Amino acid sequence: MAGASVLSQFGLCVASMAPFAPYEYEVFVSFRGADNRTGFTSHLFAALDRKTIHAYKDDINLHRGEKIGPELLKAIETSRIAVVVFSKKYATSDWCLDELVKIMECKRVFKSMGAPYGFLACVSPISSMCLNPRPESEFIEEIVENILKKLNEESSTAPSLRQNDAPAQHSSATIPHNDASSGKYEEISAGPSCTFIISCNFSWTGAGTSQTISNKTSSKGITISAKSQFSAASGDEAYPDGQTLPTPNLRIFSFTELKVATKNFRPDTVLGEGGFGQVFKGWLEDKGQSKSGNGMVIAVKKLNSESLQGFQEWQSEVNVLGRLSHPNLVKLLGYCQEDRELLLIYEFMQKGSLENHLFGRGSAVQPLPWDIRLKIAIGAARGLAFLHTSDKQVIHRDIKTSNILLDESYTAKISDFGLAKLGPSASQSHVTTQVMGTYGYAAPEYVATGHLYVKSDVYGFGVVLVEILTGLRALDTNRPSGKHNLVDWVKPYLSERRKLKQIMDSRLEGKYPSKAVFHISQLALKCLAAEPKHRPSMKEVLEKLERFEAANERPREPRITLVILWFIKKASNHCTIVLHFIQDWMEVQPTKIPPE
């Protein structure tokens, strides 16, 4: 197409927990022309490839004025960002503007206003066209007026053009500009839902964009809180931050009522089993109600009382978990000790364990979307941070996916305190104890020496983070030689964004924020440091995870922004501007749908 299209569109759609949109590419690069736009797109492709940003390369020969075919429309619609470069010669022509409207229709801009959209139009002046005596600001303003005119024709809800709207009424993303001799910008706002930022004569290098955009958006009502709509904290409203009781506050159950609750421990009520014994699902009738059918679902752990370890673990659960109350710790309701029978009664966790969701297969197991995985990680981190910062530090000693249980809203709760230990005194750095736990999760210093640190739990949490990223078990002897231990295998992949893609859980189908995921992989690496002193505290881990969650929070208001970059030199020399703008925009308007 000799005179290319008019739009460079940022489909930065911040999704809710609704099904993810079917984005297949991070960037769609526009139809290439016969002039210097060809050089520009070639440079941009190379830059995107170096940054490991997955782009759709348009090889369709579309002639000037020819309608955009279904294949290209699909590529645009399934791309997060569409970069379209147009020349000054054809920028105001009807067919070029029609293409813009067609692309905006493709993105359903005015039919689906639940997310912010950005349009980046890269204007490429060509040879003699640069000598056009018209001021660039007037020229681009004409483009904007024509765009709005067509949009008003397409939709009765489209805003009308108004010059210099008060910034307090409309949100806009602005770009730092050079001094008057090298560049300027003016703002043309188009109603409460649409703002245009017009940037002329640009020779910007990209520095400072994130801060400027961030300041603008945050001052116009996009509230980012430490707890998103998927906040993991729930449960006891009286003590949302948890509490430690002086003595266990537990109900003592009779063995008879537990037999009734579990239908005499019938096999079809078994929820799980392990070295400790079995866990049964039960129904506890509310004796205070006159009508039957009122009560609660419980989980009953029936420990193997024949071993000394079973009794010690039972005691540990009663003495440790019985004194702790926190929204992200599974609630111990009571216990039973009759003759040789040892039982523990917990709240029932409807969604089972994180292990089942990450590694379970079959039609009954749906892969966890990224937002839920992050929510679970935050919930588990909150629970661990509470243990580590309570009056008497508690070291869990067996952090793993099977010990992270999920309620009906996927709130994570740490369970199984049978191996828990009180932390070291103020004068000590560690406690020395018999090595117990789970291979693949246990910290190396603990396995080698029996020295247990508070940050030994941090190592186990780092392993869980890697499992959340990869969807692979910490230890699997069915994998090829050299890949049995997940951490040993994937550590080299966690440090580079390009390599990280190779080990990400394929069941996510690329629907995750690549930048946040990379930051989490770096956080996991820090948790997995060989020496405890080099690992972050769980409080630090929690704060970072909450920041990642907050960055993905849905903006409060829909808004559309058009940014036009006017190149005064050959466009091929300025692909870095576009690349930086894309990256910086993505940093402040992160998406929950980054397909790659």
C-alpha positions as CSV (number, residue, x, y, z in Angstrom):
1,M,0.0,0.0,0.0
2,A,1.7,3.1,-1.3
3,G,0.2,5.4,1.3
4,A,0.0,3.5,4.5
5,S,-2.7,3.4,7.1
6,V,-3.2,6.0,9.8
7,L,-3.0,4.3,13.1
8,S,-0.7,2.9,15.6
9,Q,-3.1,1.4,18.1
10,F,-2.3,0.3,21.7
11,G,-4.8,-2.4,22.6
12,L,-3.8,-2.2,26.3
13,C,-6.9,-3.9,27.6
14,V,-6.8,-4.5,31.4
15,A,-8.9,-7.6,31.8
16,S,-10.9,-8.7,34.8
17,M,-11.3,-12.3,35.9
18,A,-13.6,-12.7,32.9
19,P,-12.3,-15.0,30.1
20,F,-9.2,-13.6,28.5
21,A,-9.5,-12.1,25.1
22,P,-7.8,-14.2,22.3
23,Y,-4.8,-12.0,21.8
24,E,-2.1,-13.8,19.8
25,Y,0.5,-11.2,19.3
26,E,2.0,-8.4,21.4
27,V,2.5,-6.1,18.4
28,F,1.0,-5.9,14.9
29,V,3.2,-3.8,12.6
30,S,1.5,-1.9,9.8
31,F,1.3,-2.4,6.1
32,R,4.6,-1.4,4.6
33,G,4.8,1.2,1.8
34,A,7.4,1.8,-0.9
35,D,9.0,4.8,0.8
36,N,11.1,5.1,4.0
37,R,8.2,3.5,5.9
38,T,9.7,0.2,4.7
39,G,13.0,1.0,6.4
40,F,11.2,2.1,9.6
41,T,9.2,-1.1,9.9
42,S,12.3,-3.2,9.2
43,H,14.2,-1.4,12.0
44,L,11.2,-1.7,14.3
45,F,10.9,-5.5,13.6
46,A,14.6,-5.9,14.5
47,A,14.2,-3.9,17.7
48,L,11.1,-5.8,18.8
49,D,12.9,-9.1,18.1
50,R,15.8,-8.0,20.3
51,K,13.4,-7.2,23.1
52,T,11.7,-10.6,22.6
53,I,8.4,-8.9,21.9
54,H,6.3,-11.2,19.7
55,A,5.2,-9.3,16.6
56,Y,2.9,-10.1,13.6
57,K,4.8,-9.2,10.4
58,D,2.5,-8.1,7.6
59,D,3.5,-9.5,4.3
60,I,0.2,-8.8,2.5
61,N,0.5,-6.4,-0.5
62,L,-2.3,-4.0,0.2
63,H,-2.7,-1.3,-2.5
64,R,-3.7,2.2,-1.8
65,G,-7.4,2.5,-1.1
66,E,-7.9,-1.2,-1.0
67,K,-10.1,-2.5,1.8
68,I,-8.5,-4.3,4.7
69,G,-9.1,-8.0,4.4
70,P,-10.4,-10.4,7.1
71,E,-6.9,-11.8,7.7
72,L,-5.4,-8.4,8.5
73,L,-8.4,-7.4,10.6
74,K,-8.1,-10.6,12.6
75,A,-4.3,-9.9,13.1
76,I,-5.1,-6.4,14.3
77,E,-7.9,-7.5,16.6
78,T,-5.7,-10.3,18.1
79,S,-2.7,-8.0,18.7
80,R,-2.3,-6.1,21.9
81,I,-0.7,-3.2,20.1
82,A,-1.1,-2.2,16.4
83,V,1.6,0.0,15.1
84,V,0.6,1.7,11.8
85,V,2.8,4.2,10.1
86,F,1.3,6.7,7.6
87,S,2.8,9.3,5.3
88,K,2.0,13.0,5.4
89,K,1.0,12.8,1.8
90,Y,-2.0,10.6,2.4
91,A,-2.8,11.2,6.0
92,T,-5.9,13.3,5.4
93,S,-7.3,11.4,2.5
94,D,-10.7,9.8,3.0
95,W,-9.6,6.2,2.3
96,C,-6.8,6.5,4.8
97,L,-9.1,7.9,7.5
98,D,-11.7,5.2,6.6
99,E,-9.0,2.6,7.4
100,L,-8.5,4.2,10.8
101,V,-12.2,4.0,11.6
102,K,-12.3,0.4,10.4
103,I,-9.4,-0.5,12.7
104,M,-11.2,1.3,15.6
105,E,-14.3,-0.7,14.8
106,C,-12.2,-3.8,14.8
107,K,-11.2,-3.0,18.3
108,R,-14.7,-2.1,19.3
109,V,-13.5,1.1,20.8
110,F,-17.0,2.7,21.2
111,K,-18.8,-0.6,21.6
112,S,-16.7,-1.9,24.5
113,M,-15.6,0.9,26.7
114,G,-14.4,-1.2,29.6
115,A,-10.7,-0.6,29.1
116,P,-8.3,2.1,28.0
117,Y,-7.1,2.2,24.4
118,G,-4.2,4.1,23.1
119,F,-3.6,5.0,19.5
120,L,-0.1,5.8,18.4
121,A,0.1,7.3,14.9
122,C,3.6,7.6,13.5
123,V,3.7,10.3,10.8
124,S,6.5,9.8,8.2
125,P,7.3,13.0,6.2
126,I,8.6,12.1,2.8
127,S,11.2,14.1,0.8
128,S,9.4,17.1,-0.8
129,M,6.4,16.6,1.4
130,C,8.5,17.9,4.3
131,L,8.6,21.3,2.6
132,N,4.8,21.6,3.0
133,P,4.4,25.2,4.3
134,R,1.4,24.3,6.5
135,P,2.3,24.2,10.3
136,E,2.5,20.6,11.5
137,S,0.1,21.4,14.4
138,E,-2.6,22.6,11.9
139,F,-2.0,19.6,9.7
140,I,-2.4,17.1,12.5
141,E,-5.3,18.9,14.0
142,E,-7.1,18.5,10.7
143,I,-6.4,14.7,10.9
144,V,-7.9,14.6,14.4
145,E,-11.0,16.6,13.3
146,N,-11.5,14.3,10.4
147,I,-11.1,11.3,12.6
148,L,-13.7,12.6,15.1
149,K,-16.1,13.5,12.3
150,K,-16.0,9.9,11.0
151,L,-16.3,8.5,14.5
152,N,-19.3,10.7,15.1
153,E,-20.8,9.4,11.9
154,E,-20.2,5.8,13.0
155,S,-21.5,6.1,16.6
156,S,-23.9,8.5,18.2
157,T,-21.9,8.1,21.4
158,A,-18.7,9.3,19.9
159,P,-17.4,12.5,21.6
160,S,-17.2,15.8,19.9
161,L,-14.0,17.8,19.5
162,R,-13.3,20.5,22.2
163,Q,-10.1,22.5,22.4
164,N,-8.0,22.4,25.5
165,D,-10.4,20.7,28.0
166,A,-9.6,21.3,31.6
167,P,-7.2,18.6,32.7
168,A,-9.2,17.9,35.8
169,Q,-12.0,16.6,33.7
170,H,-10.2,14.3,31.3
171,S,-7.4,11.9,31.6
172,S,-4.6,11.9,29.2
173,A,-1.2,10.4,28.8
174,T,1.4,13.0,28.0
175,I,5.0,12.7,26.6
176,P,7.9,14.8,27.7
177,H,8.8,17.3,25.0
178,N,11.9,19.1,24.0
179,D,12.4,22.9,24.1
180,A,10.6,25.2,21.7
181,S,13.3,24.9,19.1
182,S,13.1,21.2,18.8
183,G,9.6,20.2,19.6
184,K,6.2,21.0,21.1
185,Y,2.9,19.3,21.9
186,E,-0.6,20.5,22.3
187,E,-3.6,18.7,23.8
188,I,-6.8,18.4,22.0
189,S,-9.4,16.7,24.1
190,A,-12.5,15.1,22.7
191,G,-14.9,14.7,25.6
192,P,-14.7,12.7,28.8
193,S,-13.9,9.4,27.1
194,C,-11.4,10.4,24.5
195,T,-8.2,12.5,24.8
196,F,-5.8,13.3,22.0
197,I,-2.2,14.3,22.6
198,I,-0.6,15.8,19.6
199,S,3.2,15.8,19.5
200,C,4.9,17.6,16.6
201,N,8.5,17.8,15.5
202,F,9.6,15.1,17.9
203,S,13.2,14.1,18.5
204,W,12.6,12.6,21.9
205,T,14.7,9.7,23.1
206,G,12.2,8.1,25.4
207,A,13.6,9.0,28.8
208,G,11.1,9.9,31.5
209,T,7.9,8.7,29.9
210,S,6.9,6.3,32.6
211,Q,7.0,8.9,35.3
212,T,5.1,11.5,33.2
213,I,2.4,9.2,32.2
214,S,2.1,7.7,35.6
215,N,1.7,11.1,37.2
216,K,-1.0,12.1,34.8
217,T,-3.0,9.0,35.1
218,S,-2.8,8.7,38.8
219,S,-3.9,12.3,39.3
220,K,-7.0,11.7,37.2
221,G,-8.6,9.1,39.2
222,I,-6.9,5.8,38.4
223,T,-6.6,4.5,41.9
224,I,-4.0,1.8,42.5
225,S,-4.3,0.2,45.9
226,A,-2.1,-2.4,47.7
227,K,-5.0,-4.9,47.5
228,S,-6.7,-5.5,44.2
229,Q,-10.1,-6.9,43.6
230,F,-8.6,-10.3,44.1
231,S,-7.1,-9.4,47.5
232,A,-6.2,-12.6,49.3
233,A,-7.1,-11.4,52.8
234,S,-10.4,-12.7,54.1
235,G,-11.9,-14.4,57.1
236,D,-12.0,-13.0,60.6
237,E,-12.9,-9.4,60.2
238,A,-12.1,-8.6,63.8
239,Y,-8.4,-9.5,63.2
240,P,-7.7,-9.0,59.5
241,D,-3.9,-9.0,60.3
242,G,-4.1,-12.1,62.5
243,Q,-3.6,-12.7,66.2
244,T,-1.6,-15.0,68.5
245,L,-3.5,-16.4,71.4
246,P,-1.8,-17.1,74.8
247,T,-3.3,-20.7,74.8
248,P,-5.0,-22.8,72.2
249,N,-8.7,-22.0,71.8
250,L,-10.0,-25.3,70.4
251,R,-13.1,-27.5,70.7
252,I,-12.6,-31.0,72.0
253,F,-14.5,-33.5,69.8
254,S,-15.5,-37.0,70.7
255,F,-14.5,-39.8,68.5
256,T,-18.1,-40.9,68.2
257,E,-19.3,-37.6,66.7
258,L,-16.4,-37.6,64.2
259,K,-17.4,-41.1,63.1
260,V,-20.9,-39.8,62.5
261,A,-19.6,-36.8,60.7
262,T,-17.5,-38.9,58.3
263,K,-20.0,-41.8,57.9
264,N,-17.6,-44.0,59.9
265,F,-14.6,-42.8,57.9
266,R,-16.1,-44.2,54.8
267,P,-13.6,-44.5,51.9
268,D,-15.6,-42.3,49.6
269,T,-15.1,-39.4,52.1
270,V,-11.3,-39.5,51.8
271,L,-9.9,-36.2,50.6
272,G,-6.3,-37.2,50.7
273,E,-3.6,-39.2,52.4
274,G,0.0,-39.2,53.2
275,G,2.6,-40.4,55.8
276,F,0.5,-38.7,58.6
277,G,-2.6,-40.7,57.8
278,Q,-5.8,-39.7,55.9
279,V,-8.0,-36.7,55.6
280,F,-11.8,-37.2,55.5
281,K,-14.6,-34.8,54.5
282,G,-17.3,-34.6,57.1
283,W,-20.6,-32.9,58.0
284,L,-21.0,-31.5,61.5
285,E,-24.6,-31.0,62.5
286,D,-25.4,-27.8,64.5
287,K,-26.9,-29.2,67.7
288,G,-28.2,-25.8,68.6
289,Q,-30.7,-25.8,65.6
290,S,-34.1,-27.6,65.9
291,K,-34.1,-28.5,62.3
292,S,-31.7,-31.0,60.8
293,G,-29.6,-30.0,57.8
294,N,-27.9,-27.1,59.6
295,G,-24.2,-27.4,60.2
296,M,-20.9,-27.1,58.4
297,V,-18.5,-29.1,56.3
298,I,-15.3,-30.0,58.0
299,A,-12.0,-31.8,57.2
300,V,-10.9,-34.4,59.6
301,K,-7.3,-35.5,59.7
302,K,-6.9,-39.0,61.3
303,L,-3.3,-39.3,62.2
304,N,-1.3,-42.5,62.3
305,S,-1.0,-42.9,66.1
306,E,1.3,-46.0,65.9
307,S,4.4,-43.8,65.4
308,L,6.0,-41.4,67.7
309,Q,6.2,-38.9,64.8
310,G,2.5,-39.0,64.3
311,F,1.9,-38.0,68.0
312,Q,4.5,-35.3,67.8
313,E,3.0,-33.8,64.7
314,W,-0.5,-33.9,66.3
315,Q,0.9,-32.1,69.3
316,S,2.6,-29.5,67.2
317,E,-0.6,-28.7,65.2
318,V,-2.6,-28.3,68.4
319,N,0.0,-26.1,70.2
320,V,1.1,-24.0,67.2
321,L,-1.9,-23.7,64.9
322,G,-4.3,-23.8,67.8
323,R,-2.8,-20.5,69.0
324,L,-2.7,-18.7,65.6
325,S,-5.5,-17.0,63.8
326,H,-5.0,-15.4,60.4
327,P,-7.0,-15.2,57.2
328,N,-4.3,-17.0,55.3
329,L,-3.8,-19.8,57.7
330,V,-6.2,-22.8,57.6
331,K,-8.4,-22.7,60.7
332,L,-8.0,-25.5,63.2
333,L,-11.4,-26.0,64.8
334,G,-10.5,-28.6,67.4
335,Y,-9.1,-32.0,68.1
336,C,-9.8,-35.5,69.4
337,Q,-7.7,-37.7,71.6
338,E,-9.4,-40.9,72.7
339,D,-7.4,-44.1,73.5
340,R,-5.0,-44.4,70.6
341,E,-7.0,-42.2,68.3
342,L,-5.6,-38.8,67.3
343,L,-7.6,-36.5,65.1
344,L,-7.6,-32.9,64.0
345,I,-10.6,-31.0,62.7
346,Y,-10.2,-28.1,60.3
347,E,-12.4,-25.8,58.2
348,F,-13.1,-27.4,54.8
349,M,-11.3,-25.8,51.9
350,Q,-13.6,-26.1,48.8
351,K,-11.0,-25.7,46.1
352,G,-8.5,-28.2,47.5
353,S,-4.8,-27.7,47.2
354,L,-2.7,-25.6,44.9
355,E,-0.9,-28.8,44.0
356,N,-4.1,-30.3,42.5
357,H,-4.7,-27.2,40.4
358,L,-1.2,-26.8,39.1
359,F,-0.4,-30.5,38.4
360,G,-3.8,-32.1,38.0
361,R,-4.9,-33.2,34.6
362,G,-8.2,-34.1,33.0
363,S,-11.4,-32.4,32.0
364,A,-12.3,-31.8,35.7
365,V,-9.2,-29.7,36.3
366,Q,-9.1,-26.2,34.7
367,P,-5.8,-24.4,34.5
368,L,-5.5,-21.5,36.9
369,P,-5.4,-18.1,35.1
370,W,-2.5,-15.8,35.9
371,D,-4.5,-13.5,38.2
372,I,-5.6,-16.4,40.4
373,R,-2.0,-17.7,40.5
374,L,-0.8,-14.3,41.7
375,K,-3.6,-14.0,44.2
376,I,-2.6,-17.4,45.6
377,A,1.0,-16.4,45.8
378,I,0.1,-13.2,47.7
379,G,-2.2,-15.1,50.1
380,A,0.5,-17.7,50.9
381,A,3.1,-14.9,51.3
382,R,0.8,-13.1,53.8
383,G,0.4,-16.2,55.9
384,L,4.1,-16.8,56.0
385,A,4.9,-13.2,56.7
386,F,2.5,-13.4,59.7
387,L,4.2,-16.5,61.0
388,H,7.6,-14.9,60.7
389,T,6.7,-11.6,62.3
390,S,4.5,-12.9,65.2
391,D,5.6,-12.4,68.8
392,K,7.2,-15.8,68.7
393,Q,8.5,-16.5,65.3
394,V,7.1,-19.7,63.7
395,I,9.0,-21.6,61.0
396,H,6.7,-23.8,59.0
397,R,9.4,-26.1,57.7
398,D,7.3,-27.7,55.0
399,I,6.1,-25.0,52.6
400,K,4.9,-26.7,49.4
401,T,2.0,-26.6,47.0
402,S,0.2,-29.5,48.7
403,N,0.2,-27.4,52.0
404,I,-1.4,-24.4,50.4
405,L,-5.1,-24.9,50.4
406,L,-7.8,-22.8,48.6
407,D,-11.2,-21.7,49.7
408,E,-14.2,-21.2,47.4
409,S,-12.8,-17.8,46.2
410,Y,-9.2,-19.1,45.8
411,T,-8.0,-17.4,49.0
412,A,-4.8,-19.3,49.9
413,K,-4.4,-20.7,53.4
414,I,-1.2,-22.4,54.7
415,S,-1.9,-25.8,56.3
416,D,-0.1,-28.7,57.9
417,F,1.9,-27.4,60.9
418,G,3.0,-30.8,62.0
419,L,6.7,-29.9,61.4
420,A,6.4,-26.3,62.6
421,K,9.1,-25.0,64.9
422,L,9.5,-21.8,67.0
423,G,12.1,-19.6,65.6
424,P,15.5,-18.8,67.1
425,S,15.9,-16.5,70.1
426,A,17.2,-13.0,69.7
427,S,20.8,-14.1,70.3
428,Q,20.6,-16.9,67.7
429,S,20.5,-17.0,64.0
430,H,19.0,-20.5,63.7
431,V,17.7,-23.5,65.5
432,T,19.3,-26.9,65.1
433,T,16.9,-29.8,64.5
434,Q,16.5,-33.1,62.8
435,V,16.2,-32.6,59.1
436,M,12.5,-33.2,58.0
437,G,10.4,-31.8,55.3
438,T,10.1,-32.5,51.6
439,Y,12.9,-32.9,49.2
440,G,12.8,-30.4,46.4
441,Y,11.4,-27.7,48.8
442,A,13.8,-27.9,51.7
443,A,16.5,-25.2,51.8
444,P,20.1,-26.5,51.1
445,E,21.6,-25.2,54.3
446,Y,18.9,-27.1,56.3
447,V,19.4,-30.3,54.4
448,A,23.2,-30.1,54.8
449,T,23.5,-29.0,58.4
450,G,20.2,-29.3,60.2
451,H,20.4,-25.5,60.8
452,L,16.9,-24.1,60.4
453,Y,16.5,-20.4,59.7
454,V,13.4,-18.3,59.3
455,K,14.5,-17.8,55.8
456,S,14.5,-21.5,55.2
457,D,10.8,-21.1,54.6
458,V,11.6,-18.3,52.1
459,Y,13.5,-20.9,50.0
460,G,10.5,-23.2,50.0
461,F,8.3,-20.3,48.9
462,G,10.7,-19.6,46.1
463,V,10.2,-23.1,44.9
464,V,6.4,-22.6,45.0
465,L,6.8,-19.5,42.9
466,V,8.7,-21.4,40.3
467,E,6.0,-24.1,40.2
468,I,3.4,-21.4,39.8
469,L,5.3,-20.0,36.8
470,T,6.1,-23.3,35.1
471,G,3.2,-25.6,36.1
472,L,5.8,-28.2,36.9
473,R,6.5,-30.2,40.0
474,A,9.5,-29.4,42.2
475,L,10.6,-33.0,41.9
476,D,9.7,-35.4,39.1
477,T,11.8,-38.4,38.4
478,N,9.7,-39.0,35.2
479,R,11.4,-36.0,33.6
480,P,14.6,-36.6,31.6
481,S,17.9,-36.9,33.4
482,G,19.1,-33.5,34.6
483,K,15.6,-32.2,34.9
484,H,14.4,-34.2,37.9
485,N,14.9,-31.2,40.3
486,L,12.9,-28.3,39.0
487,V,15.0,-25.5,40.6
488,D,18.3,-27.0,39.4
489,W,16.9,-27.3,35.9
490,V,15.2,-23.9,35.4
491,K,17.4,-21.5,37.4
492,P,19.3,-20.5,34.2
493,Y,16.0,-19.8,32.5
494,L,14.7,-17.5,35.2
495,S,17.3,-14.8,34.7
496,E,16.6,-13.9,31.1
497,R,13.2,-12.9,29.7
498,R,13.7,-14.6,26.4
499,K,14.5,-17.9,28.1
500,L,11.7,-17.5,30.7
501,K,9.1,-18.0,27.9
502,Q,10.5,-21.4,27.2
503,I,9.6,-22.7,30.7
504,M,6.3,-20.8,31.4
505,D,3.3,-23.0,31.9
506,S,1.9,-23.7,28.4
507,R,-1.6,-24.0,29.8
508,L,-1.5,-20.2,30.4
509,E,-1.5,-19.9,26.6
510,G,0.6,-16.7,26.9
511,K,-2.0,-14.9,28.8
512,Y,0.1,-13.3,31.5
513,P,1.9,-9.9,31.9
514,S,5.4,-10.6,30.7
515,K,7.0,-7.8,32.6
516,A,5.4,-8.7,35.9
517,V,6.1,-12.4,35.3
518,F,9.8,-11.6,34.7
519,H,9.9,-9.6,37.9
520,I,8.4,-12.5,39.8
521,S,11.0,-14.8,38.3
522,Q,13.7,-12.5,39.6
523,L,12.0,-12.5,43.0
524,A,11.9,-16.3,43.0
525,L,15.7,-16.3,42.2
526,K,16.3,-14.2,45.2
527,C,14.2,-16.5,47.4
528,L,16.3,-19.4,46.1
529,A,19.7,-17.8,47.0
530,A,22.1,-20.4,48.4
531,E,22.7,-18.5,51.6
532,P,19.8,-17.4,53.9
533,K,21.2,-13.9,54.4
534,H,20.9,-13.2,50.7
535,R,17.2,-14.1,50.6
536,P,14.5,-11.4,51.2
537,S,12.3,-11.6,54.2
538,M,8.7,-12.8,53.6
539,K,7.6,-9.3,54.4
540,E,9.7,-8.0,51.5
541,V,8.4,-10.7,49.3
542,L,4.8,-9.9,50.1
543,E,5.3,-6.2,49.4
544,K,6.8,-6.9,46.0
545,L,4.0,-9.3,45.0
546,E,1.4,-6.8,46.2
547,R,3.0,-4.1,43.9
548,F,2.8,-6.5,41.0
549,E,-0.8,-7.1,41.8
550,A,-1.6,-3.4,42.1
551,A,0.0,-2.7,38.8
552,N,-2.5,-5.0,37.1
553,E,-5.5,-3.4,38.7
554,R,-8.4,-2.3,36.5
555,P,-8.5,1.5,35.9
556,R,-11.6,3.2,37.3
557,E,-12.6,5.0,34.1
558,P,-12.4,4.0,30.4
559,R,-10.4,6.3,28.3
560,I,-9.0,6.5,24.8
561,T,-5.8,8.3,23.9
562,L,-4.4,9.1,20.5
563,V,-0.7,10.1,20.4
564,I,0.8,11.3,17.1
565,L,4.6,11.4,16.8
566,W,5.8,13.6,14.1
567,F,9.2,12.7,12.8
568,I,11.3,15.5,11.4
569,K,13.9,13.1,10.1
570,K,13.7,9.8,8.4
571,A,11.3,7.6,10.2
572,S,13.7,4.6,10.1
573,N,16.0,6.5,12.5
574,H,13.2,6.8,15.1
575,C,12.0,3.3,15.6
576,T,13.6,3.5,19.1
577,I,11.2,6.3,20.0
578,V,8.3,4.0,19.2
579,L,9.8,1.0,20.9
580,H,10.5,3.1,24.1
581,F,7.0,4.5,24.0
582,I,5.5,1.1,23.7
583,Q,7.5,-0.3,26.6
584,D,6.9,2.8,28.8
585,W,3.1,2.8,28.0
586,M,3.0,-0.9,28.9
587,E,4.8,-0.2,32.1
588,V,2.1,2.3,33.3
589,Q,-0.9,0.7,31.6
590,P,0.0,-3.0,32.3
591,T,-2.3,-5.5,30.7
592,K,-3.5,-8.8,32.0
593,I,-3.5,-10.2,28.5
594,P,0.1,-10.2,27.2
595,P,0.1,-13.0,24.6
596,E,3.4,-13.8,23.2
